[in-house]
């Protein structure tokens, strides 16, 4: 179960740390822009928050947005789904 501290909102800009690929952070720690070769992935928790991370694009795999290794896709774009047997977007 979530403790109170995990819901803490960072209000001091000096304490913000952006994940790899971010051009900057909002006060919540969410990215507000991504550098080249990265794309935004938005996570929603209905009625609670919207959080954005930057993921490295998988340019070698069609329709794949995120890879575990160079050829193992873990996330497909919104028009495709991940085939669990082949780790490809179809």
PyMOL Python script that loads the backbone (N, CA, C, O; Angstrom):
from pymol import cmd

cmd.read_pdbstr("""\
ATOM      1  N   UNK A   1       0.845  -1.186   0.000  1.00  0.00           N
ATOM      2  CA  UNK A   1       0.000   0.000   0.000  1.00  0.00           C
ATOM      3  C   UNK A   1       0.887   1.245   0.000  1.00  0.00           C
ATOM      4  O   UNK A   1       1.961   1.267   0.602  1.00  0.00           O
ATOM      5  N   UNK A   2       0.422   2.249  -0.671  1.00  0.00           N
ATOM      6  CA  UNK A   2       1.186   3.483  -0.812  1.00  0.00           C
ATOM      7  C   UNK A   2       1.231   4.249   0.506  1.00  0.00           C
ATOM      8  O   UNK A   2       0.219   4.416   1.186  1.00  0.00           O
ATOM      9  N   UNK A   3       2.415   4.702   0.841  1.00  0.00           N
ATOM     10  CA  UNK A   3       2.579   5.548   2.017  1.00  0.00           C
ATOM     11  C   UNK A   3       2.394   7.008   1.602  1.00  0.00           C
ATOM     12  O   UNK A   3       2.450   7.320   0.412  1.00  0.00           O
ATOM     13  N   UNK A   4       2.179   7.890   2.547  1.00  0.00           N
ATOM     14  CA  UNK A   4       1.956   9.317   2.280  1.00  0.00           C
ATOM     15  C   UNK A   4       3.105   9.924   1.477  1.00  0.00           C
ATOM     16  O   UNK A   4       2.855  10.736   0.586  1.00  0.00           O
ATOM     17  N   UNK A   5       4.354   9.558   1.762  1.00  0.00           N
ATOM     18  CA  UNK A   5       5.482  10.196   1.101  1.00  0.00           C
ATOM     19  C   UNK A   5       5.520   9.946  -0.408  1.00  0.00           C
ATOM     20  O   UNK A   5       6.120  10.738  -1.134  1.00  0.00           O
ATOM     21  N   UNK A   6       4.900   8.869  -0.903  1.00  0.00           N
ATOM     22  CA  UNK A   6       4.940   8.624  -2.343  1.00  0.00           C
ATOM     23  C   UNK A   6       4.010   9.564  -3.098  1.00  0.00           C
ATOM     24  O   UNK A   6       4.093   9.650  -4.323  1.00  0.00           O
ATOM     25  N   UNK A   7       3.149  10.252  -2.416  1.00  0.00           N
ATOM     26  CA  UNK A   7       2.257  11.207  -3.057  1.00  0.00           C
ATOM     27  C   UNK A   7       2.804  12.634  -2.960  1.00  0.00           C
ATOM     28  O   UNK A   7       2.148  13.583  -3.389  1.00  0.00           O
ATOM     29  N   UNK A   8       3.996  12.780  -2.402  1.00  0.00           N
ATOM     30  CA  UNK A   8       4.607  14.088  -2.198  1.00  0.00           C
ATOM     31  C   UNK A   8       4.871  14.781  -3.535  1.00  0.00           C
ATOM     32  O   UNK A   8       5.397  14.157  -4.456  1.00  0.00           O
ATOM     33  N   UNK A   9       4.522  16.031  -3.652  1.00  0.00           N
ATOM     34  CA  UNK A   9       4.769  16.815  -4.856  1.00  0.00           C
ATOM     35  C   UNK A   9       5.992  17.688  -4.625  1.00  0.00           C
ATOM     36  O   UNK A   9       6.066  18.421  -3.640  1.00  0.00           O
ATOM     37  N   UNK A  10       6.952  17.603  -5.546  1.00  0.00           N
ATOM     38  CA  UNK A  10       8.176  18.395  -5.430  1.00  0.00           C
ATOM     39  C   UNK A  10       7.870  19.831  -5.852  1.00  0.00           C
ATOM     40  O   UNK A  10       7.402  20.069  -6.966  1.00  0.00           O
ATOM     41  N   UNK A  11       8.132  20.773  -4.972  1.00  0.00           N
ATOM     42  CA  UNK A  11       7.865  22.175  -5.295  1.00  0.00           C
ATOM     43  C   UNK A  11       9.146  22.974  -5.489  1.00  0.00           C
ATOM     44  O   UNK A  11       9.098  24.089  -6.009  1.00  0.00           O
ATOM     45  N   UNK A  12      10.285  22.433  -5.086  1.00  0.00           N
ATOM     46  CA  UNK A  12      11.566  23.109  -5.269  1.00  0.00           C
ATOM     47  C   UNK A  12      12.169  22.661  -6.598  1.00  0.00           C
ATOM     48  O   UNK A  12      12.532  21.493  -6.734  1.00  0.00           O
ATOM     49  N   UNK A  13      12.289  23.562  -7.592  1.00  0.00           N
ATOM     50  CA  UNK A  13      12.812  23.174  -8.906  1.00  0.00           C
ATOM     51  C   UNK A  13      14.215  22.569  -8.844  1.00  0.00           C
ATOM     52  O   UNK A  13      14.584  21.790  -9.723  1.00  0.00           O
ATOM     53  N   UNK A  14      14.994  22.910  -7.832  1.00  0.00           N
ATOM     54  CA  UNK A  14      16.346  22.370  -7.701  1.00  0.00           C
ATOM     55  C   UNK A  14      16.353  20.886  -7.354  1.00  0.00           C
ATOM     56  O   UNK A  14      17.368  20.214  -7.539  1.00  0.00           O
ATOM     57  N   UNK A  15      15.241  20.370  -6.857  1.00  0.00           N
ATOM     58  CA  UNK A  15      15.170  18.964  -6.480  1.00  0.00           C
ATOM     59  C   UNK A  15      14.685  18.070  -7.618  1.00  0.00           C
ATOM     60  O   UNK A  15      14.711  16.845  -7.502  1.00  0.00           O
ATOM     61  N   UNK A  16      14.245  18.681  -8.716  1.00  0.00           N
ATOM     62  CA  UNK A  16      13.722  17.889  -9.822  1.00  0.00           C
ATOM     63  C   UNK A  16      14.842  17.147 -10.539  1.00  0.00           C
ATOM     64  O   UNK A  16      15.894  17.719 -10.823  1.00  0.00           O
ATOM     65  N   UNK A  17      14.611  15.889 -10.824  1.00  0.00           N
ATOM     66  CA  UNK A  17      15.548  15.122 -11.633  1.00  0.00           C
ATOM     67  C   UNK A  17      14.767  14.488 -12.770  1.00  0.00           C
ATOM     68  O   UNK A  17      13.791  13.773 -12.543  1.00  0.00           O
ATOM     69  N   UNK A  18      15.195  14.751 -13.979  1.00  0.00           N
ATOM     70  CA  UNK A  18      14.503  14.208 -15.139  1.00  0.00           C
ATOM     71  C   UNK A  18      15.144  12.896 -15.556  1.00  0.00           C
ATOM     72  O   UNK A  18      16.351  12.697 -15.417  1.00  0.00           O
ATOM     73  N   UNK A  19      14.312  12.017 -16.066  1.00  0.00           N
ATOM     74  CA  UNK A  19      14.810  10.754 -16.580  1.00  0.00           C
ATOM     75  C   UNK A  19      15.535  10.994 -17.903  1.00  0.00           C
ATOM     76  O   UNK A  19      15.448  12.075 -18.487  1.00  0.00           O
ATOM     77  N   UNK A  20      16.230   9.996 -18.352  1.00  0.00           N
ATOM     78  CA  UNK A  20      16.952  10.062 -19.616  1.00  0.00           C
ATOM     79  C   UNK A  20      16.016  10.460 -20.753  1.00  0.00           C
ATOM     80  O   UNK A  20      14.911   9.931 -20.874  1.00  0.00           O
ATOM     81  N   UNK A  21      16.467  11.392 -21.578  1.00  0.00           N
ATOM     82  CA  UNK A  21      15.694  11.803 -22.743  1.00  0.00           C
ATOM     83  C   UNK A  21      14.813  13.014 -22.543  1.00  0.00           C
ATOM     84  O   UNK A  21      14.284  13.551 -23.516  1.00  0.00           O
ATOM     85  N   UNK A  22      14.637  13.464 -21.303  1.00  0.00           N
ATOM     86  CA  UNK A  22      13.773  14.617 -21.022  1.00  0.00           C
ATOM     87  C   UNK A  22      14.504  15.926 -21.275  1.00  0.00           C
ATOM     88  O   UNK A  22      15.699  16.048 -21.009  1.00  0.00           O
ATOM     89  N   UNK A  23      13.771  16.895 -21.791  1.00  0.00           N
ATOM     90  CA  UNK A  23      14.347  18.230 -21.925  1.00  0.00           C
ATOM     91  C   UNK A  23      14.099  19.057 -20.674  1.00  0.00           C
ATOM     92  O   UNK A  23      14.791  20.048 -20.444  1.00  0.00           O
ATOM     93  N   UNK A  24      13.127  18.668 -19.867  1.00  0.00           N
ATOM     94  CA  UNK A  24      12.836  19.369 -18.630  1.00  0.00           C
ATOM     95  C   UNK A  24      11.741  18.669 -17.858  1.00  0.00           C
ATOM     96  O   UNK A  24      11.055  17.792 -18.383  1.00  0.00           O
ATOM     97  N   UNK A  25      11.581  19.068 -16.598  1.00  0.00           N
ATOM     98  CA  UNK A  25      10.594  18.439 -15.728  1.00  0.00           C
ATOM     99  C   UNK A  25       9.570  19.445 -15.229  1.00  0.00           C
ATOM    100  O   UNK A  25       9.862  20.630 -15.067  1.00  0.00           O
ATOM    101  N   UNK A  26       8.376  18.952 -14.993  1.00  0.00           N
ATOM    102  CA  UNK A  26       7.359  19.726 -14.294  1.00  0.00           C
ATOM    103  C   UNK A  26       7.576  19.554 -12.794  1.00  0.00           C
ATOM    104  O   UNK A  26       8.408  18.745 -12.381  1.00  0.00           O
ATOM    105  N   UNK A  27       6.853  20.290 -11.987  1.00  0.00           N
ATOM    106  CA  UNK A  27       7.034  20.211 -10.536  1.00  0.00           C
ATOM    107  C   UNK A  27       6.708  18.830  -9.982  1.00  0.00           C
ATOM    108  O   UNK A  27       7.127  18.500  -8.872  1.00  0.00           O
ATOM    109  N   UNK A  28       5.976  18.026 -10.723  1.00  0.00           N
ATOM    110  CA  UNK A  28       5.636  16.677 -10.267  1.00  0.00           C
ATOM    111  C   UNK A  28       6.717  15.665 -10.603  1.00  0.00           C
ATOM    112  O   UNK A  28       6.638  14.510 -10.184  1.00  0.00           O
ATOM    113  N   UNK A  29       7.735  16.090 -11.362  1.00  0.00           N
ATOM    114  CA  UNK A  29       8.770  15.167 -11.805  1.00  0.00           C
ATOM    115  C   UNK A  29       8.480  14.576 -13.166  1.00  0.00           C
ATOM    116  O   UNK A  29       9.271  13.779 -13.672  1.00  0.00           O
ATOM    117  N   UNK A  30       7.364  14.949 -13.773  1.00  0.00           N
ATOM    118  CA  UNK A  30       6.986  14.472 -15.099  1.00  0.00           C
ATOM    119  C   UNK A  30       7.741  15.265 -16.164  1.00  0.00           C
ATOM    120  O   UNK A  30       7.954  16.467 -16.006  1.00  0.00           O
ATOM    121  N   UNK A  31       8.148  14.600 -17.251  1.00  0.00           N
ATOM    122  CA  UNK A  31       8.826  15.287 -18.352  1.00  0.00           C
ATOM    123  C   UNK A  31       7.864  16.213 -19.075  1.00  0.00           C
ATOM    124  O   UNK A  31       6.671  15.924 -19.169  1.00  0.00           O
ATOM    125  N   UNK A  32       8.382  17.331 -19.591  1.00  0.00           N
ATOM    126  CA  UNK A  32       7.536  18.181 -20.424  1.00  0.00           C
ATOM    127  C   UNK A  32       8.054  18.291 -21.847  1.00  0.00           C
ATOM    128  O   UNK A  32       7.526  19.079 -22.632  1.00  0.00           O
ATOM    129  N   UNK A  33       9.065  17.528 -22.193  1.00  0.00           N
ATOM    130  CA  UNK A  33       9.576  17.493 -23.559  1.00  0.00           C
ATOM    131  C   UNK A  33      10.633  16.418 -23.685  1.00  0.00           C
ATOM    132  O   UNK A  33      11.275  16.049 -22.702  1.00  0.00           O
ATOM    133  N   UNK A  34      10.816  15.914 -24.902  1.00  0.00           N
ATOM    134  CA  UNK A  34      11.795  14.856 -25.140  1.00  0.00           C
ATOM    135  C   UNK A  34      12.796  15.296 -26.203  1.00  0.00           C
ATOM    136  O   UNK A  34      12.452  16.039 -27.123  1.00  0.00           O
ATOM    137  N   UNK A  35      14.026  14.835 -26.069  1.00  0.00           N
ATOM    138  CA  UNK A  35      15.063  15.138 -27.047  1.00  0.00           C
ATOM    139  C   UNK A  35      14.897  14.232 -28.268  1.00  0.00           C
ATOM    140  O   UNK A  35      14.063  13.326 -28.267  1.00  0.00           O
ATOM    141  N   UNK A  36      15.694  14.479 -29.305  1.00  0.00           N
ATOM    142  CA  UNK A  36      15.639  13.667 -30.523  1.00  0.00           C
ATOM    143  C   UNK A  36      15.835  12.197 -30.207  1.00  0.00           C
ATOM    144  O   UNK A  36      16.546  11.838 -29.268  1.00  0.00           O
ATOM    145  N   UNK A  37      15.197  11.352 -31.002  1.00  0.00           N
ATOM    146  CA  UNK A  37      15.239   9.887 -30.862  1.00  0.00           C
ATOM    147  C   UNK A  37      14.484   9.387 -29.641  1.00  0.00           C
ATOM    148  O   UNK A  37      14.531   8.195 -29.335  1.00  0.00           O
ATOM    149  N   UNK A  38      13.795  10.268 -28.944  1.00  0.00           N
ATOM    150  CA  UNK A  38      12.948   9.865 -27.821  1.00  0.00           C
ATOM    151  C   UNK A  38      11.526  10.311 -28.117  1.00  0.00           C
ATOM    152  O   UNK A  38      11.313  11.265 -28.866  1.00  0.00           O
ATOM    153  N   UNK A  39      10.562   9.632 -27.536  1.00  0.00           N
ATOM    154  CA  UNK A  39       9.167  10.012 -27.705  1.00  0.00           C
ATOM    155  C   UNK A  39       8.482   9.985 -26.346  1.00  0.00           C
ATOM    156  O   UNK A  39       8.932   9.315 -25.417  1.00  0.00           O
ATOM    157  N   UNK A  40       7.387  10.725 -26.251  1.00  0.00           N
ATOM    158  CA  UNK A  40       6.651  10.782 -24.985  1.00  0.00           C
ATOM    159  C   UNK A  40       5.773   9.555 -24.808  1.00  0.00           C
ATOM    160  O   UNK A  40       5.102   9.115 -25.741  1.00  0.00           O
ATOM    161  N   UNK A  41       5.786   9.014 -23.613  1.00  0.00           N
ATOM    162  CA  UNK A  41       4.870   7.948 -23.226  1.00  0.00           C
ATOM    163  C   UNK A  41       4.121   8.468 -22.011  1.00  0.00           C
ATOM    164  O   UNK A  41       4.729   8.790 -20.990  1.00  0.00           O
ATOM    165  N   UNK A  42       2.801   8.551 -22.120  1.00  0.00           N
ATOM    166  CA  UNK A  42       1.987   9.121 -21.056  1.00  0.00           C
ATOM    167  C   UNK A  42       1.318   8.007 -20.270  1.00  0.00           C
ATOM    168  O   UNK A  42       0.683   7.118 -20.837  1.00  0.00           O
ATOM    169  N   UNK A  43       1.472   8.071 -18.962  1.00  0.00           N
ATOM    170  CA  UNK A  43       0.850   7.110 -18.063  1.00  0.00           C
ATOM    171  C   UNK A  43      -0.300   7.810 -17.357  1.00  0.00           C
ATOM    172  O   UNK A  43      -0.131   8.916 -16.844  1.00  0.00           O
ATOM    173  N   UNK A  44      -1.460   7.182 -17.324  1.00  0.00           N
ATOM    174  CA  UNK A  44      -2.634   7.760 -16.676  1.00  0.00           C
ATOM    175  C   UNK A  44      -3.073   6.881 -15.518  1.00  0.00           C
ATOM    176  O   UNK A  44      -3.078   5.654 -15.622  1.00  0.00           O
ATOM    177  N   UNK A  45      -3.435   7.510 -14.434  1.00  0.00           N
ATOM    178  CA  UNK A  45      -4.168   6.844 -13.369  1.00  0.00           C
ATOM    179  C   UNK A  45      -5.444   7.660 -13.248  1.00  0.00           C
ATOM    180  O   UNK A  45      -5.418   8.778 -12.732  1.00  0.00           O
ATOM    181  N   UNK A  46      -6.567   7.113 -13.720  1.00  0.00           N
ATOM    182  CA  UNK A  46      -7.809   7.895 -13.789  1.00  0.00           C
ATOM    183  C   UNK A  46      -8.158   8.594 -12.480  1.00  0.00           C
ATOM    184  O   UNK A  46      -8.227   7.973 -11.420  1.00  0.00           O
ATOM    185  N   UNK A  47      -8.372   9.890 -12.585  1.00  0.00           N
ATOM    186  CA  UNK A  47      -8.760  10.686 -11.431  1.00  0.00           C
ATOM    187  C   UNK A  47      -7.629  11.008 -10.476  1.00  0.00           C
ATOM    188  O   UNK A  47      -7.843  11.677  -9.465  1.00  0.00           O
ATOM    189  N   UNK A  48      -6.416  10.538 -10.785  1.00  0.00           N
ATOM    190  CA  UNK A  48      -5.306  10.759  -9.861  1.00  0.00           C
ATOM    191  C   UNK A  48      -4.220  11.612 -10.499  1.00  0.00           C
ATOM    192  O   UNK A  48      -3.948  12.710 -10.015  1.00  0.00           O
ATOM    193  N   UNK A  49      -3.592  11.141 -11.572  1.00  0.00           N
ATOM    194  CA  UNK A  49      -2.511  11.913 -12.164  1.00  0.00           C
ATOM    195  C   UNK A  49      -2.245  11.494 -13.605  1.00  0.00           C
ATOM    196  O   UNK A  49      -2.722  10.462 -14.077  1.00  0.00           O
ATOM    197  N   UNK A  50      -1.467  12.329 -14.286  1.00  0.00           N
ATOM    198  CA  UNK A  50      -0.960  12.071 -15.632  1.00  0.00           C
ATOM    199  C   UNK A  50       0.544  12.266 -15.541  1.00  0.00           C
ATOM    200  O   UNK A  50       1.012  13.313 -15.094  1.00  0.00           O
ATOM    201  N   UNK A  51       1.296  11.271 -15.960  1.00  0.00           N
ATOM    202  CA  UNK A  51       2.746  11.314 -15.827  1.00  0.00           C
ATOM    203  C   UNK A  51       3.373  11.009 -17.179  1.00  0.00           C
ATOM    204  O   UNK A  51       2.978  10.050 -17.842  1.00  0.00           O
ATOM    205  N   UNK A  52       4.338  11.808 -17.593  1.00  0.00           N
ATOM    206  CA  UNK A  52       4.979  11.619 -18.892  1.00  0.00           C
ATOM    207  C   UNK A  52       6.443  11.249 -18.717  1.00  0.00           C
ATOM    208  O   UNK A  52       7.171  11.881 -17.952  1.00  0.00           O
ATOM    209  N   UNK A  53       6.862  10.214 -19.438  1.00  0.00           N
ATOM    210  CA  UNK A  53       8.268   9.812 -19.482  1.00  0.00           C
ATOM    211  C   UNK A  53       8.722   9.862 -20.931  1.00  0.00           C
ATOM    212  O   UNK A  53       7.895   9.854 -21.843  1.00  0.00           O
ATOM    213  N   UNK A  54      10.018   9.912 -21.147  1.00  0.00           N
ATOM    214  CA  UNK A  54      10.570   9.851 -22.499  1.00  0.00           C
ATOM    215  C   UNK A  54      11.220   8.490 -22.691  1.00  0.00           C
ATOM    216  O   UNK A  54      12.033   8.050 -21.878  1.00  0.00           O
ATOM    217  N   UNK A  55      10.848   7.835 -23.779  1.00  0.00           N
ATOM    218  CA  UNK A  55      11.394   6.520 -24.095  1.00  0.00           C
ATOM    219  C   UNK A  55      12.177   6.605 -25.390  1.00  0.00           C
ATOM    220  O   UNK A  55      11.826   7.368 -26.289  1.00  0.00           O
ATOM    221  N   UNK A  56      13.236   5.821 -25.483  1.00  0.00           N
ATOM    222  CA  UNK A  56      14.023   5.777 -26.710  1.00  0.00           C
ATOM    223  C   UNK A  56      13.231   5.030 -27.769  1.00  0.00           C
ATOM    224  O   UNK A  56      12.713   3.941 -27.524  1.00  0.00           O
ATOM    225  N   UNK A  57      13.146   5.628 -28.940  1.00  0.00           N
ATOM    226  CA  UNK A  57      12.419   4.987 -30.030  1.00  0.00           C
ATOM    227  C   UNK A  57      13.212   3.806 -30.562  1.00  0.00           C
ATOM    228  O   UNK A  57      14.440   3.852 -30.638  1.00  0.00           O
ATOM    229  N   UNK A  58      12.506   2.756 -30.926  1.00  0.00           N
ATOM    230  CA  UNK A  58      13.137   1.587 -31.528  1.00  0.00           C
ATOM    231  C   UNK A  58      13.021   1.739 -33.035  1.00  0.00           C
ATOM    232  O   UNK A  58      11.992   1.403 -33.622  1.00  0.00           O
ATOM    233  N   UNK A  59      14.056   2.234 -33.649  1.00  0.00           N
ATOM    234  CA  UNK A  59      13.980   2.546 -35.071  1.00  0.00           C
ATOM    235  C   UNK A  59      14.122   1.314 -35.945  1.00  0.00           C
ATOM    236  O   UNK A  59      13.801   1.371 -37.132  1.00  0.00           O
ATOM    237  N   UNK A  60      14.591   0.206 -35.399  1.00  0.00           N
ATOM    238  CA  UNK A  60      14.812  -0.985 -36.215  1.00  0.00           C
ATOM    239  C   UNK A  60      13.609  -1.910 -36.245  1.00  0.00           C
ATOM    240  O   UNK A  60      13.582  -2.847 -37.043  1.00  0.00           O
ATOM    241  N   UNK A  61      12.621  -1.678 -35.407  1.00  0.00           N
ATOM    242  CA  UNK A  61      11.456  -2.552 -35.338  1.00  0.00           C
ATOM    243  C   UNK A  61      10.217  -1.740 -35.699  1.00  0.00           C
ATOM    244  O   UNK A  61       9.921  -0.728 -35.064  1.00  0.00           O
ATOM    245  N   UNK A  62       9.500  -2.190 -36.717  1.00  0.00           N
ATOM    246  CA  UNK A  62       8.314  -1.464 -37.181  1.00  0.00           C
ATOM    247  C   UNK A  62       7.271  -1.312 -36.081  1.00  0.00           C
ATOM    248  O   UNK A  62       6.880  -2.286 -35.437  1.00  0.00           O
ATOM    249  N   UNK A  63       6.836  -0.095 -35.880  1.00  0.00           N
ATOM    250  CA  UNK A  63       5.748   0.269 -34.960  1.00  0.00           C
ATOM    251  C   UNK A  63       6.088   0.044 -33.487  1.00  0.00           C
ATOM    252  O   UNK A  63       5.193   0.096 -32.643  1.00  0.00           O
ATOM    253  N   UNK A  64       7.339  -0.200 -33.162  1.00  0.00           N
ATOM    254  CA  UNK A  64       7.738  -0.428 -31.774  1.00  0.00           C
ATOM    255  C   UNK A  64       8.193   0.886 -31.150  1.00  0.00           C
ATOM    256  O   UNK A  64       8.948   1.641 -31.764  1.00  0.00           O
ATOM    257  N   UNK A  65       7.735   1.157 -29.936  1.00  0.00           N
ATOM    258  CA  UNK A  65       8.088   2.393 -29.243  1.00  0.00           C
ATOM    259  C   UNK A  65       9.162   2.205 -28.185  1.00  0.00           C
ATOM    260  O   UNK A  65       9.926   3.130 -27.908  1.00  0.00           O
ATOM    261  N   UNK A  66       9.229   1.027 -27.596  1.00  0.00           N
ATOM    262  CA  UNK A  66      10.211   0.805 -26.539  1.00  0.00           C
ATOM    263  C   UNK A  66      10.742  -0.618 -26.624  1.00  0.00           C
ATOM    264  O   UNK A  66       9.989  -1.558 -26.880  1.00  0.00           O
ATOM    265  N   UNK A  67      12.043  -0.768 -26.407  1.00  0.00           N
ATOM    266  CA  UNK A  67      12.688  -2.077 -26.505  1.00  0.00           C
ATOM    267  C   UNK A  67      13.427  -2.413 -25.224  1.00  0.00           C
ATOM    268  O   UNK A  67      14.005  -1.544 -24.572  1.00  0.00           O
ATOM    269  N   UNK A  68      13.397  -3.696 -24.877  1.00  0.00           N
ATOM    270  CA  UNK A  68      14.165  -4.182 -23.735  1.00  0.00           C
ATOM    271  C   UNK A  68      15.625  -4.322 -24.135  1.00  0.00           C
ATOM    272  O   UNK A  68      16.515  -3.869 -23.414  1.00  0.00           O
ATOM    273  N   UNK A  69      15.872  -4.937 -25.261  1.00  0.00           N
ATOM    274  CA  UNK A  69      17.192  -5.037 -25.873  1.00  0.00           C
ATOM    275  C   UNK A  69      17.048  -4.539 -27.300  1.00  0.00           C
ATOM    276  O   UNK A  69      15.997  -4.010 -27.665  1.00  0.00           O
ATOM    277  N   UNK A  70      18.064  -4.694 -28.099  1.00  0.00           N
ATOM    278  CA  UNK A  70      17.999  -4.135 -29.446  1.00  0.00           C
ATOM    279  C   UNK A  70      16.902  -4.748 -30.301  1.00  0.00           C
ATOM    280  O   UNK A  70      16.450  -4.110 -31.252  1.00  0.00           O
ATOM    281  N   UNK A  71      16.458  -5.964 -29.997  1.00  0.00           N
ATOM    282  CA  UNK A  71      15.442  -6.579 -30.849  1.00  0.00           C
ATOM    283  C   UNK A  71      14.280  -7.194 -30.084  1.00  0.00           C
ATOM    284  O   UNK A  71      13.556  -8.023 -30.636  1.00  0.00           O
ATOM    285  N   UNK A  72      14.086  -6.811 -28.835  1.00  0.00           N
ATOM    286  CA  UNK A  72      12.957  -7.317 -28.057  1.00  0.00           C
ATOM    287  C   UNK A  72      12.036  -6.147 -27.737  1.00  0.00           C
ATOM    288  O   UNK A  72      12.317  -5.338 -26.853  1.00  0.00           O
ATOM    289  N   UNK A  73      10.939  -6.076 -28.467  1.00  0.00           N
ATOM    290  CA  UNK A  73       9.997  -4.974 -28.293  1.00  0.00           C
ATOM    291  C   UNK A  73       9.161  -5.185 -27.030  1.00  0.00           C
ATOM    292  O   UNK A  73       8.749  -6.304 -26.727  1.00  0.00           O
ATOM    293  N   UNK A  74       8.919  -4.097 -26.302  1.00  0.00           N
ATOM    294  CA  UNK A  74       8.091  -4.172 -25.096  1.00  0.00           C
ATOM    295  C   UNK A  74       6.862  -3.269 -25.163  1.00  0.00           C
ATOM    296  O   UNK A  74       5.973  -3.377 -24.318  1.00  0.00           O
ATOM    297  N   UNK A  75       6.798  -2.367 -26.170  1.00  0.00           N
ATOM    298  CA  UNK A  75       5.679  -1.430 -26.275  1.00  0.00           C
ATOM    299  C   UNK A  75       5.461  -1.047 -27.730  1.00  0.00           C
ATOM    300  O   UNK A  75       6.395  -0.625 -28.411  1.00  0.00           O
ATOM    301  N   UNK A  76       4.226  -1.193 -28.209  1.00  0.00           N
ATOM    302  CA  UNK A  76       3.882  -0.847 -29.592  1.00  0.00           C
ATOM    303  C   UNK A  76       3.125   0.476 -29.630  1.00  0.00           C
ATOM    304  O   UNK A  76       2.574   0.930 -28.627  1.00  0.00           O
ATOM    305  N   UNK A  77       3.112   1.087 -30.825  1.00  0.00           N
ATOM    306  CA  UNK A  77       2.325   2.306 -30.970  1.00  0.00           C
ATOM    307  C   UNK A  77       0.838   1.978 -30.832  1.00  0.00           C
ATOM    308  O   UNK A  77       0.453   0.809 -30.779  1.00  0.00           O
ATOM    309  N   UNK A  78       0.010   3.018 -30.773  1.00  0.00           N
ATOM    310  CA  UNK A  78      -1.402   2.827 -30.428  1.00  0.00           C
ATOM    311  C   UNK A  78      -2.209   2.061 -31.473  1.00  0.00           C
ATOM    312  O   UNK A  78      -3.303   1.588 -31.164  1.00  0.00           O
ATOM    313  N   UNK A  79      -1.709   1.924 -32.690  1.00  0.00           N
ATOM    314  CA  UNK A  79      -2.446   1.217 -33.740  1.00  0.00           C
ATOM    315  C   UNK A  79      -2.062  -0.260 -33.846  1.00  0.00           C
ATOM    316  O   UNK A  79      -2.634  -0.984 -34.661  1.00  0.00           O
ATOM    317  N   UNK A  80      -1.125  -0.709 -33.054  1.00  0.00           N
ATOM    318  CA  UNK A  80      -0.639  -2.080 -33.126  1.00  0.00           C
ATOM    319  C   UNK A  80      -0.588  -2.691 -31.734  1.00  0.00           C
ATOM    320  O   UNK A  80      -0.612  -1.980 -30.730  1.00  0.00           O
ATOM    321  N   UNK A  81      -0.518  -4.017 -31.686  1.00  0.00           N
ATOM    322  CA  UNK A  81      -0.380  -4.676 -30.390  1.00  0.00           C
ATOM    323  C   UNK A  81       0.820  -5.611 -30.412  1.00  0.00           C
ATOM    324  O   UNK A  81       1.258  -6.062 -31.471  1.00  0.00           O
ATOM    325  N   UNK A  82       1.331  -5.886 -29.251  1.00  0.00           N
ATOM    326  CA  UNK A  82       2.537  -6.694 -29.107  1.00  0.00           C
ATOM    327  C   UNK A  82       2.185  -8.175 -29.125  1.00  0.00           C
ATOM    328  O   UNK A  82       1.395  -8.651 -28.310  1.00  0.00           O
ATOM    329  N   UNK A  83       2.785  -8.894 -30.071  1.00  0.00           N
ATOM    330  CA  UNK A  83       2.615 -10.345 -30.139  1.00  0.00           C
ATOM    331  C   UNK A  83       3.560 -10.967 -29.115  1.00  0.00           C
ATOM    332  O   UNK A  83       4.777 -10.864 -29.273  1.00  0.00           O
ATOM    333  N   UNK A  84       3.036 -11.607 -28.072  1.00  0.00           N
ATOM    334  CA  UNK A  84       3.896 -12.137 -27.009  1.00  0.00           C
ATOM    335  C   UNK A  84       4.830 -13.254 -27.471  1.00  0.00           C
ATOM    336  O   UNK A  84       5.868 -13.487 -26.851  1.00  0.00           O
ATOM    337  N   UNK A  85       4.474 -13.941 -28.544  1.00  0.00           N
ATOM    338  CA  UNK A  85       5.323 -15.039 -29.036  1.00  0.00           C
ATOM    339  C   UNK A  85       6.543 -14.535 -29.793  1.00  0.00           C
ATOM    340  O   UNK A  85       7.632 -15.097 -29.677  1.00  0.00           O
ATOM    341  N   UNK A  86       6.354 -13.469 -30.571  1.00  0.00           N
ATOM    342  CA  UNK A  86       7.449 -12.977 -31.413  1.00  0.00           C
ATOM    343  C   UNK A  86       8.071 -11.680 -30.921  1.00  0.00           C
ATOM    344  O   UNK A  86       9.113 -11.268 -31.430  1.00  0.00           O
ATOM    345  N   UNK A  87       7.452 -11.027 -29.939  1.00  0.00           N
ATOM    346  CA  UNK A  87       7.885  -9.708 -29.453  1.00  0.00           C
ATOM    347  C   UNK A  87       7.918  -8.684 -30.580  1.00  0.00           C
ATOM    348  O   UNK A  87       8.794  -7.820 -30.622  1.00  0.00           O
ATOM    349  N   UNK A  88       6.968  -8.788 -31.481  1.00  0.00           N
ATOM    350  CA  UNK A  88       6.846  -7.858 -32.596  1.00  0.00           C
ATOM    351  C   UNK A  88       5.493  -7.168 -32.543  1.00  0.00           C
ATOM    352  O   UNK A  88       4.537  -7.691 -31.970  1.00  0.00           O
ATOM    353  N   UNK A  89       5.421  -5.987 -33.148  1.00  0.00           N
ATOM    354  CA  UNK A  89       4.164  -5.246 -33.214  1.00  0.00           C
ATOM    355  C   UNK A  89       3.407  -5.656 -34.472  1.00  0.00           C
ATOM    356  O   UNK A  89       3.942  -5.605 -35.579  1.00  0.00           O
ATOM    357  N   UNK A  90       2.158  -6.064 -34.282  1.00  0.00           N
ATOM    358  CA  UNK A  90       1.351  -6.480 -35.435  1.00  0.00           C
ATOM    359  C   UNK A  90       0.006  -5.760 -35.425  1.00  0.00           C
ATOM    360  O   UNK A  90      -0.816  -5.976 -36.315  1.00  0.00           O
TER     361      UNK A  90
END
""", "prot")
cmd.dss("prot")
cmd.show_as("cartoon", "prot")
cmd.util.cbc("prot")
cmd.orient("prot")
